[in-house]
Amino acid sequence: MAMETTYESGASRSLTAMFDTRADADRAVQRLKEAGIADVVLTGEENGGYSVETAPSVTDRDRGFFESIGDFFFPDEDRYTYAEGLNRGGFLITVSNVPSALYDRALDILDDEGAVDLDARENEWRAQGWTGYEGSAYAAGAGAAAATATTDEHIDVVEERINIAKRETDAGRVRVRSYVREIPVEEDVTLRSETVNIERRPVDRAAGADAFEEQTLEAREYRETPVVSKEARVVEEIDLNKNVDTRTETVRDTVRKTEVEIDDDRTAAERGITDRDDTLR
């Protein structure tokens, strides 16, 4: 199953999907635009396709991909994963400002055209020795930068702030499809038929005056035959609807902050503090 990742910042929603071939990506872009979704960006146009060109996880080319998608609202961990996919020849589609009415339609289009299951692909890369964002120079550089104090006669007090984005993943799909099949049926029906019998009986009686006039006797036979007709009746209705539940989840993490300790071993007189100052304290 393909996975599409959704990020939400304020009122803006965006969808991101990775593709292995340019043909799949182009079809997805075309269908998105035909559906009325215009804010679509394709990254990796010059790539040859997944696994056509495989490079180590930290190269100038990889660094260029990481920086090229820096304008999108990605956590650095996801941006690094997408950069790795681009570095391995893939194609990244980012759909921004998706209208709520077209959100499910956009998801279906990306899924139908072959969006990559990024979680499964990450596991595949890790099995090949890829360490992910945690083992990259970007993560190490970010940690070192946060802990470094400058020496040009001042100390920076650095404080990390946590930014929490929401990531929406595909949890499955319910699809109802109707089709027609023929079912043999049979039913017993009672049919009535009439048969004309000719009876001849010997008699011996005197004939009347009209005995030699011409006469005609006639009787018709009738038979019932089955007449079949069909009527289509609606016997059930099937609809799809969604239940939307919200939950509050507490995110726990740690942030770093520079603490400053000041050791001042000067006497009160050296610091210019008078007895009056001490008294006022």
VENSUL-V545881 format. One record per backbone hydrogen bond with DSSP energy under -0.5 kcal/mol. CO is the residue of the C=O (numbers start at 0). NH is the residue of the N-H. Records with the same first field share a line. If there is no record, write none. Layout:
CO = NH ; NH
This chain:
4 = 15
5 = 167
6 = 13
7 = 165
8 = 11
11 = 8
12 = 97
13 = 6
14 = 94
15 = 4
16 = 92
17 = 115
18 = 90
19 = 49
20 = 24
21 = 25
22 = 26
23 = 27
24 = 28
25 = 29
26 = 30
27 = 31
28 = 32
29 = 33
30 = 34
31 = 36
32 = 35
35 = 37
37 = 39
38 = 95
40 = 42 ; 93
42 = 91
43 = 46
48 = 51 ; 52
56 = 58
58 = 62
59 = 63
60 = 64
61 = 65
62 = 66
63 = 67
64 = 68
66 = 69
68 = 71
71 = 73
74 = 78
75 = 79
76 = 80
77 = 81
78 = 82
79 = 83
80 = 84
81 = 85
82 = 86
83 = 87
84 = 89
85 = 88
87 = 50
88 = 48
90 = 18
91 = 42
92 = 16
93 = 40 ; 95
94 = 14
98 = 101 ; 102
99 = 102
101 = 105
102 = 106
103 = 107
104 = 108
105 = 109
106 = 110
107 = 111
108 = 112
109 = 114
110 = 113
115 = 2 ; 117
116 = 120
117 = 121
118 = 122
119 = 123
120 = 124
121 = 125
122 = 126
123 = 127
124 = 127 ; 129
125 = 128
130 = 134
131 = 134
132 = 135 ; 138
135 = 139
136 = 140
137 = 141
138 = 142
139 = 143
140 = 144
141 = 145
142 = 146
143 = 147
150 = 152
155 = 157
157 = 257
161 = 163
162 = 164
165 = 7 ; 167
166 = 168
167 = 5
172 = 174
174 = 176
188 = 190
191 = 223
194 = 196
196 = 198
207 = 210
209 = 212
221 = 193
232 = 234
241 = 243
242 = 244
246 = 248
248 = 250
249 = 251
255 = 159
256 = 258
260 = 262
261 = 263
266 = 270
267 = 272
268 = 271
271 = 273
273 = 277
274 = 278
275 = 279
276 = 280
